[in-house]
Amino acid sequence: MRNILMTVMLLVVVILLFNSIIAKDGTGTQAQIETQGNAANTKIGAINP
């Protein structure tokens, strides 16, 4: 029973960390990657052959 409780608590902590680091709106890692990817796409699109 104790092992199950520890596992569930660990999963809750991992989910909370994921939400606060990766998926945070505007300042999370996902938003930063999208911003930099869009900037790179714009620069690549602006290259003239």
C-alpha positions as CSV (number, residue, x, y, z in Angstrom):
1,M,0.0,0.0,0.0
2,R,2.8,2.4,0.8
3,N,4.5,1.7,-2.5
4,I,1.3,2.6,-4.4
5,L,0.9,5.8,-2.4
6,M,4.6,6.8,-3.1
7,T,4.1,6.1,-6.8
8,V,0.9,8.1,-7.0
9,M,2.5,11.0,-5.2
10,L,5.6,10.9,-7.5
11,L,3.3,11.0,-10.6
12,V,1.4,14.0,-9.2
13,V,4.7,15.8,-8.7
14,V,5.9,15.0,-12.2
15,I,2.6,16.2,-13.7
16,L,2.8,19.5,-11.7
17,L,6.4,20.1,-12.8
18,F,5.5,19.4,-16.4
19,N,2.6,21.9,-16.3
20,S,4.8,24.6,-14.7
21,I,7.9,24.2,-16.9
22,I,6.8,22.9,-20.3
23,A,3.2,23.8,-20.8
24,K,3.0,27.2,-19.1
25,D,1.2,29.7,-21.4
26,G,3.5,32.3,-22.9
27,T,6.6,31.6,-20.9
28,G,6.9,27.8,-21.0
29,T,9.4,25.8,-23.0
30,Q,6.8,24.9,-25.6
31,A,6.0,28.6,-26.2
32,Q,9.7,29.5,-26.5
33,I,10.3,26.7,-29.0
34,E,7.3,27.9,-31.1
35,T,8.5,31.5,-31.0
36,Q,12.0,30.6,-32.1
37,G,10.7,28.2,-34.7
38,N,8.4,30.9,-36.2
39,A,11.3,33.3,-36.3
40,A,13.5,30.7,-38.0
41,N,10.7,30.0,-40.6
42,T,10.4,33.7,-41.3
43,K,14.2,34.1,-41.8
44,I,14.3,31.0,-44.1
45,G,11.3,32.3,-46.1
46,A,13.0,35.7,-46.6
47,I,16.0,34.1,-48.3
48,N,16.1,34.9,-52.0
49,P,17.6,32.3,-54.3
